[in-house]
Amino acid sequence: METYTAMRHFADSWGLLAMTVFFVGAILYAFRPGSRKLSDDAAQIPFRDED
């Protein structure tokens, strides 16, 4: 089996699964309870030093 073919098969199966799990985890982390305050604080960073 060539290297390209092996990498292609891996990306088609486990790579896709890993990316999906990472995406779902990132969404759950962003929308977890209690993250509203941190998100609002981060959104106000550009406006902190305005006169």
C-alpha positions as CSV (number, residue, x, y, z in Angstrom):
1,M,0.0,0.0,0.0
2,E,1.4,3.3,-1.0
3,T,1.9,6.1,1.6
4,Y,-0.6,8.4,-0.1
5,T,-3.3,5.7,-0.2
6,A,-2.8,4.9,3.5
7,M,-3.0,8.5,4.5
8,R,-6.1,9.0,2.3
9,H,-7.8,6.1,4.0
10,F,-6.9,7.4,7.4
11,A,-8.2,10.9,6.6
12,D,-11.4,9.5,5.2
13,S,-12.2,7.6,8.3
14,W,-10.5,8.5,11.6
15,G,-9.4,12.0,10.5
16,L,-13.0,13.0,9.7
17,L,-14.2,11.5,13.0
18,A,-11.5,13.5,14.9
19,M,-12.4,16.8,13.2
20,T,-16.1,16.2,14.0
21,V,-15.4,15.5,17.7
22,F,-13.2,18.6,17.9
23,F,-15.9,20.7,16.3
24,V,-18.6,19.5,18.6
25,G,-16.3,19.9,21.6
26,A,-15.5,23.5,20.6
27,I,-19.2,24.3,20.2
28,L,-20.0,22.8,23.6
29,Y,-17.1,24.7,25.2
30,A,-18.3,28.0,23.7
31,F,-21.9,27.5,24.8
32,R,-21.3,26.0,28.2
33,P,-23.2,27.5,31.2
34,G,-21.2,30.3,32.8
35,S,-19.3,31.4,29.7
36,R,-21.5,34.4,29.1
37,K,-19.5,36.7,31.4
38,L,-16.1,35.7,29.8
39,S,-17.5,36.2,26.3
40,D,-19.0,39.6,27.1
41,D,-15.7,40.6,28.7
42,A,-13.7,39.5,25.6
43,A,-16.1,41.4,23.3
44,Q,-15.4,44.6,25.2
45,I,-11.6,44.5,24.9
46,P,-11.4,46.9,21.8
47,F,-13.5,49.5,23.6
48,R,-11.7,49.6,27.0
49,D,-9.2,52.4,26.2
50,E,-11.5,54.7,24.2
51,D,-11.7,58.3,25.3
